[in-house]
């Protein structure tokens, strides 16, 4: 079951993220994004007894001239190793992407594995027009509105990312 994350889930979410990445940096990022009020949406993959995965989307703006385009940053998505390769990550991404679309986001940006995220509709080609601290095949985008990124622009991540 994919459902919105709740405050009571936060300790389990921290454990999942830390275990999935084998370090605490991503869990610290999630907590800072929450503290700063920059979370757009956050979901967990859960059974009646345990949480197996988590995803978070935060505010991201693309500035172009006098226009600011409201988008989302997907980071992180994590699934406990015992449950990986069972479709939970893709289910979390599908739920989060749909919610971002409902919220009016023009696009979603991710820095992730270039072989995995294209399976969910992301592409590095969609992100090529953007001026960002990242580039290359791991820097990808998914347009939720047709041609939302065609005109390019400067990517502004939430403060917690430190870029």
C-alpha positions in Angstrom: 0.0 0.0 0.0 1.3 3.5 -0.9 0.1 6.2 1.4 1.1 9.7 2.5 3.8 9.7 5.2 2.7 10.8 8.7 4.8 12.2 11.5 4.5 8.9 13.4 6.4 7.3 10.4 9.4 9.6 10.7 11.6 7.3 12.9 11.0 4.3 10.6 11.6 6.5 7.5 15.0 7.6 8.9 16.0 4.0 9.5 14.9 2.9 6.0 16.8 5.8 4.3 19.9 5.2 6.3 19.8 1.4 5.7 19.0 1.8 2.0 21.9 4.2 1.4 24.2 2.8 4.0 24.8 6.4 5.4 22.8 9.2 7.1 23.2 12.1 4.6 19.9 11.4 2.7 18.0 11.0 6.0 19.4 14.3 7.3 18.4 15.9 4.0 14.8 14.7 4.5 14.7 16.0 8.0 16.1 19.4 7.0 13.6 19.7 4.1 10.7 19.0 6.6 12.1 21.5 9.1 12.4 24.2 6.4 8.9 23.6 5.1 10.1 22.7 1.6 8.4 19.3 1.3 5.7 19.1 -1.4 4.7 15.5 -0.8 6.0 12.4 0.9 4.9 8.8 0.6 5.6 5.4 2.2 5.2 1.9 0.9 3.7 0.1 3.9 2.0 -3.1 5.1 -0.2 -3.2 8.2 2.9 -3.8 10.3 5.9 -2.2 8.6 7.2 0.5 6.3 9.3 -0.9 3.4 10.0 2.2 1.3 9.8 6.0 1.2 9.9 8.9 -1.3 10.0 12.7 -0.9 9.5 15.5 -3.3 10.6 19.1 -2.4 10.1 22.5 -3.9 12.2 23.4 -6.9 12.0 26.5 -9.0 13.2 27.2 -12.5 14.0 30.8 -13.1 14.0 32.3 -16.6 14.0 36.0 -16.9 11.1 37.4 -14.9 9.3 34.0 -14.9 9.5 31.4 -12.1 8.3 27.9 -13.0 7.2 25.8 -10.0 8.6 22.3 -10.2 9.6 19.5 -7.8 12.9 17.7 -6.9 12.6 14.0 -6.3 15.0 13.0 -3.6 15.4 10.6 -2.1 13.5 7.4 -2.9 14.6 4.5 -0.8 13.4 0.9 -0.3 14.7 -1.6 2.2 17.2 -3.9 0.5 15.0 -7.0 1.2 12.1 -5.4 -0.7 14.1 -4.0 -3.7 13.4 -5.2 -7.2 9.8 -5.9 -6.3 8.3 -2.7 -7.9 8.0 -0.6 -4.7 10.3 2.1 -5.9 8.4 2.5 -9.1 5.1 2.5 -7.3 6.3 5.2 -5.0 7.6 7.2 -8.0 4.3 6.8 -9.8 2.3 8.0 -6.7 4.6 10.9 -6.1 4.7 12.0 -9.8 0.9 11.9 -9.9 0.6 14.0 -6.8 3.1 16.6 -8.1 1.0 16.8 -11.3 -2.2 17.4 -9.2 -0.3 20.1 -7.3 0.4 21.9 -10.6 4.2 21.2 -10.8 5.4 21.8 -14.4 8.2 19.2 -14.1 10.2 16.9 -11.8 14.0 16.9 -11.6 16.0 14.0 -10.2 19.7 13.2 -9.9 19.8 9.5 -10.0 20.7 6.2 -11.6 20.7 6.7 -15.4 19.5 3.1 -16.0 16.6 3.2 -13.5 14.8 6.5 -13.7 14.2 6.4 -17.5 12.0 3.4 -16.7 9.8 5.9 -14.9 9.7 8.5 -17.7 12.7 10.6 -16.7 15.4 11.6 -19.3 18.6 13.4 -19.3 17.6 15.0 -22.7 14.6 16.7 -20.9 17.1 18.3 -18.5 19.7 19.5 -21.0 18.3 23.0 -21.3 18.6 23.6 -17.6 21.4 25.5 -15.9 22.0 23.5 -12.7 24.8 22.4 -10.4 24.6 19.0 -12.0 24.8 17.7 -15.6 25.3 14.5 -17.4 23.3 11.3 -17.7 22.4 11.2 -14.0 20.7 14.6 -14.1 17.2 14.0 -15.5 13.8 15.5 -15.8 10.2 14.6 -16.4 7.9 17.2 -17.9 4.4 17.1 -16.4 3.3 19.9 -18.7 4.3 19.6 -22.4 7.4 21.7 -23.3 7.7 23.0 -19.7 11.5 22.8 -19.8 12.0 23.7 -23.5 12.9 27.3 -22.7 15.5 26.2 -20.2 16.2 28.3 -17.1 18.2 28.2 -13.9 17.4 25.5 -11.4 16.9 26.6 -7.7 16.9 23.7 -5.2 15.5 24.1 -1.7 18.1 25.4 0.8 18.6 22.0 2.4 20.4 20.7 -0.7 23.2 23.2 -0.2 23.6 24.0 -3.9 
